[in-house]
Amino acid sequence: MTKIRTAAVIGSGVMGSGIAAHLANVGIPVLLLDIVPAQLQPQEEAAGLTLDHPKVRNRFALNAMDKLKKTNPAPLYSEAFAERITPGNLEDDLAKLGSVDWIIEVIVENLQAKQQLISRIESVWKPGTIVSSNTSGISINAMVQSASPEFKKHFLGTHFFNPPRYMKLLEVIPNEQTDPAIVAFMTDFCEKKLGKGVVQAKDTPNFIGNRIGTYGLLVTLREMLASGYSVEEVDAVTGPAMGRPKSATFRTLDLVGLDTFVHVANNVFDLVTDPAEKEIFNTPAILKTMVEKGWIGEKQGQGFYKKVKSEAGKEIQSLDLNTMEYSASRKISSGSLEAAKQAKGTVGKLKALLGAKDRYSDLAWNILKPVLLYSAEKLDEIADSIVEIDHALKWGFNWDLGPFETWDAIGLKRSVERMEAEGSKVPDWVKAWIAAGHDSFYENRGGQSFYYLKNEFRGVETRPELISLASLKQQNKVIRSNSGASLIDIGDGVACLEFHSPNNAIGADILTMIQQSVDEVRSNYRGMVVANEGKNFCVGANVMLLLMEAQDGEWDEVDGIIRLFQNSMLKLKRLEKPVVAAPHKMTLGGGVEACMPADQIIFSAETYYGLVEVGVGLIPAGGGCKELALLASQQVRDPEVDLQPWINAIFETVAMAKVSTSGHDTKRLGFMRAQDSVVVNPDHRIYEAKQAVLRMEAAGYTPPAQEKIRVVGENGKAVMQIAAYTMRQGGYISEHDQLIANKLAHVLAGGNVPAGTLVSEQYMLDLEREAFLSLCGEQKTQQRMQYMLSKGKALRN
């Protein structure tokens, strides 16, 4: 059976080093190779190095590894994972390719160069080793036309999208002779081990994602030029209003790089033969001009946008394509855009945008229509099903809906009638499907999904690792529910507590459901998972409610809210059944405190986890301080060992509102416990959490014994407060920051007791609540809360 335990990446540019970093992220040792430099650099000469020195010969790979640690957003889950990457070069280390399990070619997008490299790889290739090319569109078959049949069986395309850590899409492209077993293995491996959304593409120009995505961008640019829209107008329409990223069209192009985009477009232009299609991919003169000027986007400081410093601070300017001059960007608004903004969900936004008859509604339709028609026209040529196309655009371009899902959303039959009335040619298979009585490409029947395939509905294959709470709710698996949360039966005697309030902010509704869920699971289930499918796991407590009560002086109400929060978390922790939390993306403040009572936390790799209450002038009071103090006490059980360094580290993490950059990074910040783990594929986290519950229950689960917390006491508090005083004197923090820090130090230290005192969890919770209430009464804290609610960022006052 094929296994991938080690890998090699050839080409240490941005993409190659990014792929190497992600392999290192998931625990695969990787060899990173590049060419040998032909000349010394001045600093190498100054250091007395020669062209034969390993530092010179491995320069490109070594420099790439240095950049990995400085790049933002970080390609590595943890800087320490860079140790899994070994730099080298293609002259000295070529033979080492014979000892790895997967070789990935990531060199320049040039067919001849790739063919030459593949020939060299085959000269040292160990039969059975998988070899792949990370190309964005060059023919996979052409690359290996001179290779042996056995080599071809093990060769395929694996097109990662940039940046490899963050972009979900990975296109797998077999050549004509790739062993189907290899394709199946790589699909499974890349999904489970690398956490990717894998689509199988055909060996056609630019495959699926870039074929449709590039077409859509070019259509948008041509419509803009033909109808006189500005850069800001196009981006106002092609962003969230259409279910696309905030970067919309031109910010996306600036991020990608206009030079890169032109290269990708030219690849299709050079290879397609249909004149009409060829004309669309003929790069507009304006793009060629911008590339010639070096205005290629963010990497050169300007493209369709540029940032400039003005008297008011930093200003974003946009390019006027008529004058080729920059001016301050302006905010765009209209009836259709406002209607889309107010509508709920992507389907609602699209209908609102297209339903209003104004200039921007026309723009949306005129760029959406050709993309839908082109996707339908190219279906059999580029993919085996509409699912691959929809997934490619959602996972590779961050669209909320793929082309065929979009067609369903706006009404298939009605939109086709409009297209034909406007003289557009609709593919025959689409008209035949409608004539057969269908008005959608997808159907849902009692929670089971079906999709169009060869003139019939085919059931979407379900995998055990993919547990969909939305589908389970459609199957009437909801046990209990209120406005903020639901308890859902996810099978095998396990229930899942799902938050679904706005932004998953924790209020009385969620807390009530936690308490009810504990009672339900205690009586009728084997255990509980705490997870949801929101954009973020939980952004914290309901700050608006707290602020309103504080401003009204309703201190008994505030005290009641905090007591309810603390008691709910304590009740969850004391449940006699196993509880596993599976957070993802933003998990902040109260979201962290909702995970802490769990017996195990399974972090998604992309979990940004931190107690950030100081940002709104408060301290954690839902058990966060108590749980961190307990964890420190458990880690330093020997009373002769000084506990202060552990508490100091916690104090720094909470006082500075530090947030992890990944699930793995929670360990650096002191949040990860020995039993906690990380899952790379976010779609698998609920399944993995459920399995953890079942394992604990099968092993004869016993709730953790209640234990006292050893604290550093009054002397330890003084140590932390002196640190805060020093920061204040140095001008690093404000007077209010110091007040918050002093309150935090008092709680973490266990109050005014002697060092080494053993205190109860309830005692620590009382300290938390007392400090929290006193800070709520501070005017500057209320200002911070108000600022966060209105501006979405922290106020330093």
C-alpha positions in Angstrom: 0.0 0.0 0.0 1.3 3.4 -1.0 2.3 5.7 1.9 3.8 9.2 1.9 6.1 9.6 4.8 8.7 11.9 3.2 8.6 14.3 0.2 10.7 16.6 -1.9 9.8 19.9 -3.5 11.8 21.2 -6.4 11.6 24.9 -6.8 11.9 27.2 -3.8 9.9 30.2 -5.0 6.8 31.5 -3.3 4.7 28.6 -4.4 7.3 25.8 -3.9 8.4 27.0 -0.4 4.7 27.4 0.5 4.0 23.8 -0.5 7.1 22.6 1.4 5.9 24.6 4.5 2.4 23.0 4.3 3.9 19.5 4.1 6.0 20.4 7.1 2.8 21.7 8.8 1.3 18.2 8.7 4.4 16.4 9.9 6.0 15.4 6.6 9.8 15.9 6.4 10.5 17.6 3.1 13.6 18.2 1.0 13.5 21.6 -0.7 15.7 21.8 -3.8 16.6 24.5 -6.3 19.3 25.3 -8.8 22.9 26.1 -7.9 23.7 29.9 -8.2 26.1 30.9 -10.9 27.5 33.9 -9.1 28.4 35.0 -5.6 26.5 37.8 -3.9 28.5 40.7 -2.3 27.7 39.5 1.2 28.9 36.0 0.4 32.2 37.4 -1.0 32.6 39.5 2.1 32.1 36.4 4.3 34.9 34.6 2.3 32.6 32.1 0.8 33.2 30.4 -2.6 30.8 29.0 -5.2 31.5 25.6 -3.7 30.3 26.4 -0.2 27.1 24.7 0.8 25.6 28.0 1.9 26.1 29.3 -1.6 25.0 26.2 -3.4 21.9 25.9 -1.3 21.3 29.7 -1.3 17.9 29.7 -3.0 16.4 27.1 -0.7 18.0 28.7 2.4 16.7 32.2 1.5 13.2 30.7 0.9 13.2 29.1 4.4 14.2 32.5 6.0 11.3 34.2 4.2 8.8 31.5 5.4 9.4 32.7 9.0 8.8 36.4 8.0 5.9 36.1 5.6 2.5 37.3 6.7 0.1 35.5 6.7 2.4 32.8 8.0 2.9 29.8 5.7 3.8 27.7 8.8 1.5 26.7 11.6 4.5 27.1 13.9 7.9 28.5 13.2 9.3 25.3 14.8 8.0 23.3 11.9 10.6 24.8 9.6 13.0 22.2 11.2 11.1 19.6 9.1 12.4 21.3 5.9 15.9 20.4 4.6 17.4 22.8 2.1 19.5 21.5 -0.9 20.2 21.8 -4.6 19.6 19.9 -7.7 23.3 19.1 -8.3 24.4 17.8 -5.0 21.1 16.3 -3.8 19.4 14.9 -7.0 20.1 11.3 -5.9 18.2 11.9 -2.6 15.0 12.0 -4.7 15.3 8.2 -4.8 14.6 8.0 -1.1 11.4 10.0 -0.8 7.8 9.0 -1.3 6.5 12.0 -3.2 8.3 14.4 -5.5 6.6 17.7 -6.4 7.9 19.9 -9.3 7.2 23.6 -8.8 9.5 25.3 -11.2 8.9 28.0 -13.8 5.7 27.6 -16.0 7.6 26.6 -19.1 6.9 23.2 -20.8 10.4 22.6 -22.0 11.9 23.4 -18.6 9.5 21.0 -16.9 10.2 18.3 -19.4 13.9 18.6 -18.8 13.5 18.4 -15.1 11.2 15.4 -15.3 13.8 13.6 -17.3 16.4 14.3 -14.6 13.9 13.1 -11.9 13.3 9.9 -13.8 17.0 9.2 -13.9 17.1 8.7 -10.1 13.4 7.8 -9.6 12.6 4.9 -7.4 9.7 2.8 -8.9 6.5 3.4 -6.9 7.4 7.0 -6.0 4.6 9.4 -6.8 5.7 12.4 -8.9 3.5 15.5 -9.5 3.7 18.9 -11.1 2.2 22.0 -9.5 1.3 23.7 -12.7 -1.5 26.2 -13.1 -2.3 25.1 -16.6 0.5 23.4 -18.6 -0.5 20.0 -20.1 0.3 17.1 -17.8 0.4 14.7 -20.7 2.9 16.9 -22.6 5.2 17.0 -19.6 5.7 13.2 -19.6 5.4 12.4 -23.3 9.0 11.0 -23.4 8.8 9.3 -20.0 8.6 5.5 -19.5 5.1 3.9 -19.1 5.9 3.0 -15.5 6.8 6.6 -14.7 3.6 7.9 -16.4 1.6 5.6 -14.2 2.9 7.4 -11.1 2.8 10.9 -12.5 0.0 13.5 -12.2 -0.8 17.1 -11.7 -1.4 18.5 -8.1 -2.3 22.1 -8.5 -2.2 23.9 -5.2 -3.7 27.3 -5.0 -1.7 30.1 -3.4 -1.1 30.4 -0.5 -1.0 26.6 0.0 -1.7 26.7 3.7 -4.8 28.8 3.5 -6.4 28.0 0.1 -8.6 24.9 0.2 -8.6 23.9 -3.4 -6.2 21.3 -4.8 -6.8 20.1 -8.4 -5.7 16.6 -9.1 -5.0 16.1 -12.9 -4.1 12.6 -14.1 -2.3 12.0 -17.4 -3.7 9.5 -19.9 -1.8 6.7 -18.2 -1.9 7.6 -14.5 -2.9 4.6 -12.4 -6.4 5.1 -11.1 -5.3 3.7 -7.8 -2.7 6.5 -7.5 -5.4 9.1 -8.3 -7.7 7.7 -5.7 -4.9 7.5 -3.1 -3.7 11.1 -3.7 -7.3 12.4 -3.6 -7.8 10.7 -0.2 -4.3 11.7 1.1 -4.6 15.3 0.1 -8.0 15.6 1.7 -7.3 13.8 5.0 -3.6 14.6 5.5 -3.2 18.0 3.9 -6.8 19.2 4.7 -7.6 20.1 1.1 -10.8 20.2 -0.9 -9.8 18.0 -3.9 -11.4 18.1 -7.3 -10.4 15.9 -10.2 -9.8 18.0 -13.3 -9.1 17.0 -16.9 -5.9 17.9 -18.7 -7.2 21.0 -20.4 -5.8 24.6 -20.4 -5.8 26.0 -16.9 -7.9 23.0 -15.7 -11.1 24.0 -13.8 -10.6 26.8 -11.3 -8.3 29.1 -13.4 -10.2 28.4 -16.6 -13.6 29.6 -15.2 -12.2 32.1 -12.8 -9.9 33.8 -15.3 -12.7 33.9 -17.8 -14.9 35.6 -15.2 -12.3 38.2 -14.4 -11.7 39.0 -18.1 -15.4 39.3 -18.8 -15.7 41.7 -15.9 -12.9 43.8 -17.2 -14.3 44.0 -20.7 -17.8 44.9 -19.4 -16.2 47.6 -17.3 -14.4 49.1 -20.2 -17.4 48.8 -22.6 -19.9 50.4 -20.2 -17.7 53.0 -18.4 -17.7 51.6 -14.9 -14.9 52.7 -12.4 -12.7 50.4 -10.5 -14.6 51.1 -7.2 -18.0 50.5 -8.9 -17.0 47.1 -10.2 -15.6 46.1 -6.8 -18.7 47.3 -5.0 -20.8 44.9 -7.2 -18.4 41.9 -7.4 -17.7 41.5 -3.7 -20.0 40.3 -0.9 -23.1 41.6 -2.8 -22.5 38.7 -5.2 -21.3 36.2 -2.6 -17.7 36.9 -3.5 -14.8 37.9 -1.2 -14.3 41.5 -0.1 -11.3 41.7 -2.4 -13.9 41.5 -5.3 -12.3 41.9 -8.7 -9.5 44.4 -8.7 -8.2 44.0 -5.2 -8.0 40.3 -6.0 -6.0 41.0 -9.2 -3.7 43.3 -7.2 -3.1 40.5 -4.7 -2.5 37.8 -7.3 -0.3 40.1 -9.4 -1.3 41.4 -12.9 1.8 39.8 -14.4 0.8 36.4 -13.0 -2.8 36.9 -14.2 -1.7 37.9 -17.7 0.4 34.7 -17.9 -2.5 32.5 -16.8 -4.8 34.2 -19.4 -2.2 33.9 -22.1 -1.9 30.1 -21.5 -5.6 29.6 -22.5 -5.3 32.1 -25.4 -2.3 30.1 -26.8 -4.0 26.8 -26.5 -7.7 27.2 -27.4 -8.8 27.2 -31.0 -12.4 28.6 -30.9 -12.1 32.2 -32.1 -14.8 33.6 -29.8 -13.2 31.9 -26.7 -9.7 33.0 -27.9 -10.9 36.6 -28.1 -12.1 36.6 -24.5 -8.7 35.4 -23.3 -6.8 38.0 -25.5 -5.4 40.2 -22.7 -6.9 43.7 -22.9 -4.5 46.4 -23.8 -4.9 48.2 -20.5 -3.5 45.1 -18.6 -0.5 44.9 -20.9 0.1 48.6 -20.4 0.0 48.3 -16.6 2.4 45.3 -16.6 4.8 47.3 -18.9 4.7 50.2 -16.4 5.3 47.7 -13.5 1.9 48.5 -12.0 1.4 44.8 -11.2 -0.3 45.0 -7.8 0.7 44.9 -4.2 4.1 43.3 -4.6 5.1 46.6 -6.5 3.0 48.9 -4.4 0.5 49.8 -7.0 -1.9 48.2 -9.4 -5.6 49.1 -9.7 -5.1 50.5 -6.2 -2.3 52.0 -4.3 -1.7 53.2 -0.7 -0.4 56.7 -0.3 0.4 58.8 2.8 -1.6 61.9 3.2 -2.1 64.5 5.9 -5.0 62.5 7.2 -2.9 59.3 7.3 -2.8 56.4 4.9 -5.1 56.8 1.9 -6.2 54.2 -0.6 -6.4 55.5 -4.1 -7.8 53.8 -7.2 -6.8 54.0 -10.8 -8.9 55.8 -13.4 -8.4 53.7 -16.5 -9.3 56.6 -18.8 -6.6 59.0 -17.5 -4.3 56.4 -16.0 -4.1 58.6 -12.9 -4.8 57.7 -9.2 -7.3 59.5 -7.0 -8.9 58.9 -3.6 -11.3 55.9 -3.7 -14.9 56.8 -3.2 -17.7 54.8 -1.6 -20.3 53.4 -4.0 -23.9 53.1 -3.1 -27.2 52.5 -4.9 -30.6 50.9 -4.5 -29.5 47.5 -5.7 -26.4 47.5 -3.5 -28.3 48.6 -0.4 -30.9 45.9 -1.1 -28.2 43.3 -1.4 -26.5 44.5 1.8 -29.8 44.2 3.8 -30.7 40.8 2.4 -29.8 37.7 4.3 -27.6 35.0 2.9 -26.0 34.8 -0.5 -29.1 33.6 -2.3 -31.0 36.6 -0.9 -28.3 39.0 -1.8 -28.1 37.8 -5.4 -31.8 38.0 -5.8 -31.9 41.5 -4.3 -29.0 42.7 -6.5 -30.4 41.3 -9.7 -34.0 42.2 -8.9 -33.4 45.9 -8.7 -33.2 47.7 -12.0 -30.3 50.1 -11.9 -26.8 50.5 -13.3 -25.2 48.2 -10.8 -27.9 45.5 -11.2 -27.2 45.6 -14.9 -23.4 45.2 -14.3 -24.0 42.2 -12.0 -26.2 40.4 -14.6 -23.9 41.3 -17.6 -20.9 39.6 -15.9 -22.7 36.8 -14.2 -24.6 35.6 -17.4 -21.5 34.8 -19.5 -19.8 32.9 -16.6 -22.8 30.7 -16.1 -23.1 30.0 -19.9 -19.3 29.4 -20.2 -19.4 27.0 -17.2 -22.2 25.0 -18.8 -20.5 25.0 -22.3 -17.2 23.7 -20.9 -18.7 21.1 -18.5 -17.7 17.9 -20.3 -14.5 19.3 -21.6 -12.9 20.4 -18.2 -14.7 18.2 -15.6 -16.8 15.1 -15.1 -19.6 16.9 -13.2 -21.0 20.2 -12.1 -19.8 19.4 -8.6 -16.1 19.7 -9.5 -16.7 23.1 -11.2 -18.7 24.5 -8.2 -16.2 23.2 -5.7 -13.3 24.6 -7.7 -14.7 28.1 -7.7 -15.8 28.0 -4.1 -12.5 26.6 -2.8 -10.1 28.3 -5.2 -11.7 31.7 -5.6 -13.7 31.9 -2.3 -17.1 32.3 -4.0 -20.0 31.4 -1.7 -21.7 29.6 -4.5 -20.3 27.9 -7.5 -21.7 28.7 -11.0 -24.4 26.0 -11.1 -25.3 26.7 -7.4 -25.6 30.4 -8.5 -27.9 29.4 -11.4 -30.1 27.5 -9.0 -30.2 30.5 -6.6 -31.4 33.0 -9.3 -33.9 30.6 -10.8 -32.7 28.3 -13.6 -35.7 28.5 -15.9 -36.4 32.2 -15.4 -32.8 33.2 -16.0 -32.4 31.0 -19.2 -35.6 32.7 -20.6 -34.0 36.1 -20.0 -30.7 34.9 -21.6 -32.4 33.7 -24.7 -34.5 36.8 -24.9 -31.3 38.8 -24.9 -29.9 36.7 -27.8 -27.5 34.5 -25.8 -26.9 30.9 -26.9 -27.7 28.5 -24.1 -26.1 25.0 -24.3 -28.5 22.4 -25.6 -28.0 20.1 -22.5 -29.2 22.9 -20.2 -32.4 23.5 -22.4 -33.0 19.7 -22.5 -32.7 19.5 -18.7 -35.3 22.3 -18.3 -37.6 20.7 -20.9 -37.5 17.5 -18.9 -39.2 19.4 -16.1 -36.3 20.5 -14.0 -35.7 24.0 -12.5 -32.4 23.3 -10.7 -29.1 21.4 -11.0 -29.3 20.3 -7.3 -32.0 18.9 -5.2 -32.3 18.1 -1.5 -34.6 15.3 -0.5 -34.9 14.9 3.3 -31.3 16.0 3.9 -29.9 13.9 1.0 -28.3 15.9 -1.7 -28.6 15.2 -5.4 -26.9 16.8 -8.5 -27.2 16.8 -12.2 -25.1 14.2 -14.0 -25.6 13.1 -17.6 -29.3 14.0 -17.7 -30.3 12.5 -14.4 -30.0 13.3 -10.7 -27.2 11.5 -8.9 -26.9 11.3 -5.1 -23.9 13.1 -3.7 -21.6 10.5 -2.2 -21.3 10.9 1.6 -18.2 10.1 3.6 -18.3 9.3 7.3 -15.7 12.1 7.9 -18.2 14.7 6.6 -20.8 15.4 9.2 -23.1 18.2 8.2 -25.2 19.8 11.0 -27.3 21.6 8.3 -28.2 18.3 6.7 -28.9 16.7 10.1 -31.3 19.5 11.0 -33.1 18.9 7.7 -33.5 15.2 8.7 -35.2 16.3 12.0 -32.3 15.4 14.2 -32.7 18.5 16.4 -33.1 17.4 20.0 -33.6 20.9 21.6 -33.3 24.4 20.1 -33.7 28.1 20.9 -32.7 31.3 19.2 -29.0 31.0 20.1 -28.2 27.3 20.0 -29.3 23.8 19.2 -28.6 20.3 20.4 -28.4 17.9 17.4 -28.2 14.1 17.3 -25.1 13.3 15.2 -25.5 9.5 15.6 -24.1 6.7 17.7 -25.5 8.2 20.8 -23.6 11.5 20.5 -25.1 14.9 20.6 -23.6 18.1 19.2 -24.2 21.5 20.8 -24.3 24.1 18.0 -24.2 27.9 18.5 -26.1 29.9 15.8 -26.6 33.3 17.3 -25.4 36.4 15.3 -21.6 36.0 15.1 -22.1 33.1 17.5 -21.8 35.6 20.4 -22.7 34.0 23.7 -25.8 35.3 25.4 -28.4 34.0 27.8 -30.0 31.9 25.0 -26.8 29.9 24.4 -26.1 29.6 28.1 -29.6 28.3 28.8 -29.1 25.8 26.0 -25.8 24.6 27.4 -27.5 23.9 30.7 -30.4 22.1 29.1 -28.1 20.1 26.9 -26.1 18.9 29.8 -29.3 17.6 31.4 -30.3 16.0 28.1 -27.0 14.3 27.5 -26.7 13.1 31.1 -30.0 11.2 30.7 -30.0 10.0 27.1 -26.6 10.2 25.3 -23.1 8.8 25.5 -21.4 12.2 25.3 -21.4 15.7 23.7 -19.5 17.6 21.0 -19.4 21.4 21.1 -19.0 22.6 17.5 -20.7 24.6 14.8 -20.6 25.4 11.1 -20.6 29.2 11.4 -18.0 31.4 9.8 -16.2 31.5 13.2 -16.7 29.3 16.2 -17.5 32.1 18.6 -16.3 35.8 18.8 -17.0 36.0 22.5 -19.8 37.1 24.8 -22.6 39.5 23.9 -20.8 42.8 24.6 -23.9 44.9 23.5 -26.0 43.3 26.3 -23.3 43.9 28.9 -22.7 47.5 27.9 -26.4 48.3 28.0 -26.8 46.9 31.5 -23.6 48.6 32.7 -24.6 52.0 31.3 -28.0 51.7 33.0 -26.3 50.8 36.3 -28.1 47.4 36.4 -25.3 45.7 38.4 -27.5 42.9 39.7 -28.2 42.1 36.0 -24.6 42.1 35.1 -23.8 40.0 38.1 -26.5 37.6 37.0 -25.2 37.3 33.5 -21.7 36.5 34.7 -23.0 34.0 37.3 -25.1 32.3 34.6 -22.0 32.1 32.3 -19.8 30.7 35.1 -22.4 28.2 36.3 -23.1 27.0 32.7 -19.4 26.4 32.1 -19.0 24.6 35.5 -22.1 22.5 34.7 -20.6 21.5 31.4 -17.3 20.6 33.0 -19.1 18.4 35.7 -21.1 16.4 33.1 -20.6 12.7 33.8 -20.3 12.0 30.1 -17.3 12.9 27.8 -17.4 16.4 26.2 -15.2 17.3 23.3 -15.0 20.8 21.8 -14.0 21.4 18.2 -13.4 25.1 17.6 -12.5 26.7 14.3 -11.4 30.1 12.9 -12.0 33.0 15.3 -12.5 31.6 18.8 -12.2 34.5 21.2 -13.0 35.4 24.8 -16.2 33.6 25.8 -15.6 31.2 22.9 -12.4 30.0 24.5 -14.1 29.7 27.8 -16.8 27.6 26.2 -14.1 25.1 25.1 -12.1 25.0 28.3 -14.6 22.8 30.3 -14.3 20.1 27.6 -12.4 16.9 28.4 -10.6 17.3 25.1 -10.3 20.1 22.5 -9.8 19.2 18.9 -8.6 22.4 17.3 -9.0 23.0 13.6 -5.6 23.9 12.1 -6.9 27.3 11.3 -8.1 28.3 14.8 -7.3 31.8 16.1 -7.8 31.3 19.8 -7.3 33.8 22.6 -8.8 35.5 25.7 -9.1 39.0 24.3 -11.3 40.6 27.0 -8.8 43.4 27.8 -9.5 44.8 24.4 -12.9 45.9 25.7 -11.5 46.9 29.1 -12.4 43.7 30.9 -10.8 40.4 32.1 -12.0 36.8 31.4 -14.8 36.0 33.8 -16.5 32.9 32.4 -13.8 30.6 34.0 -10.9 31.6 31.7 -8.6 32.8 34.4 -9.6 30.0 36.7 -9.0 27.3 34.0 -5.5 28.7 33.2 -4.6 28.9 36.8 -5.8 25.3 37.3 -3.7 24.2 34.3 -0.6 25.8 35.7 -1.2 24.2 39.1 -1.6 20.8 37.4 1.6 21.2 35.5 3.6 22.1 38.6 2.4 19.7 41.2 5.6 19.6 43.2 5.1 22.3 45.9 8.9 22.9 46.0 8.8 24.0 42.3 8.2 27.8 41.8 4.8 28.3 40.1 5.5 32.0 39.4 7.0 31.5 35.8 3.9 29.7 34.6 1.6 32.3 36.1 3.7 35.1 34.6 3.4 33.5 31.2 -0.4 33.3 31.5 -0.5 36.9 32.8 1.4 38.1 29.7 -0.8 36.1 27.3 -4.1 37.4 28.7 -3.0 40.9 29.5 -1.7 41.4 25.9 -4.8 39.7 24.4 -2.5 37.3 22.5 -4.3 35.1 19.9 -2.9 32.0 18.3 -2.0 32.0 14.7 -3.1 28.4 14.3 -4.4 25.4 16.2 -0.9 24.3 16.8 0.1 27.8 18.0 -2.2 27.4 21.0 0.5 25.3 22.6 3.0 28.2 22.5 0.4 30.4 24.2 -0.3 27.9 27.0 -3.8 27.0 26.0 -3.2 23.5 24.7 -3.4 20.7 27.2 -1.7 17.3 26.8 -4.9 15.6 25.7 -5.8 18.2 23.1 -5.0 17.8 19.4 -5.3 19.4 15.9 -7.2 18.3 12.8 -6.0 19.7 9.5 -9.2 19.3 7.4 -11.8 21.6 9.0 -14.6 19.6 7.4 -13.6 16.6 9.5 -13.4 18.2 12.9 -17.0 17.3 14.0 -16.4 13.7 13.0 -13.0 13.6 14.9 -14.6 15.1 17.9 -17.4 12.5 17.8 -14.8 9.7 17.6 -13.0 11.1 20.6 -16.2 11.1 22.6 -16.9 7.5 21.6 -13.3 6.4 22.5 -13.6 8.0 26.0 -17.0 6.5 26.6 -15.9 3.0 25.5 -12.9 3.2 27.7 -15.1 3.7 30.8 -15.2 7.5 31.1 -14.8 8.9 34.6 -15.2 12.7 35.1 -12.0 14.5 36.2 -11.9 14.7 40.0 -12.4 18.2 41.4 -9.1 19.5 42.8 -7.8 22.5 44.5 -5.7 25.1 42.7 -2.3 26.1 44.1 -1.8 29.8 43.7 1.1 32.3 43.9 -0.9 34.6 46.2 -0.1 38.1 47.3 3.6 38.0 46.6 3.0 36.6 43.1 0.5 39.3 42.5 3.1 41.9 43.3 5.5 40.5 40.8 2.9 40.8 38.0 1.8 44.3 39.1 5.4 45.5 39.2 5.7 44.3 35.5 2.5 46.3 34.7 3.9 49.4 36.5 7.2 49.1 34.6 5.2 49.0 31.3 3.2 52.0 32.3 6.3 54.0 33.3 7.9 53.1 29.9 4.8 54.5 28.1 3.9 51.1 26.6 0.5 50.9 28.2 -2.1 53.4 29.4 -3.3 54.1 32.9 -6.4 52.1 32.2 -4.4 49.3 30.8 -2.5 49.2 34.1 -5.7 49.1 36.1 -7.0 46.2 34.0 -3.6 44.4 34.4 -3.7 44.9 38.2 -7.2 43.4 38.4 -6.0 40.5 36.2 -2.9 39.9 38.4 -5.2 39.8 41.5 -7.3 37.1 40.0 -4.5 34.9 38.5 -2.6 35.1 41.8 -5.6 33.9 43.8 -6.1 37.2 45.6 -4.5 38.2 48.9 -3.5 34.8 50.3 -0.1 33.4 51.1 1.9 31.8 48.2 1.1 28.0 47.9 -2.4 28.3 49.2 -4.8 25.8 47.8 -8.1 27.4 46.7 -11.3 26.0 45.1 -12.5 26.6 41.6 -15.5 28.6 43.0 -13.2 30.8 45.0 -11.4 31.7 41.7 -14.7 32.3 39.9 -15.7 34.7 42.6 -12.5 36.6 42.1 -13.1 36.7 38.4 -16.7 38.0 38.8 -15.7 40.7 41.3 -13.0 42.1 39.1 -15.2 41.9 36.0 -18.0 43.8 37.7 -15.7 46.5 39.0 -14.3 47.1 35.5 -17.7 47.2 34.0 -18.3 50.3 36.2 -15.3 52.1 34.7 -16.1 54.8 32.1 -13.1 54.0 30.1 -14.1 50.3 29.9 -17.5 51.3 28.7 -15.9 53.5 26.0 -13.8 50.5 24.9 -16.9 48.3 24.7 -18.8 51.0 22.7 -15.8 51.5 20.3 -15.5 47.7 19.7 -19.2 47.5 18.8 -19.1 50.5 16.5 -15.6 50.2 14.9 -14.9 46.5 15.3 -11.5 47.1 16.8 -9.9 47.9 20.2 -9.7 51.4 21.6 -6.5 52.3 23.5 -7.7 54.9 26.0 
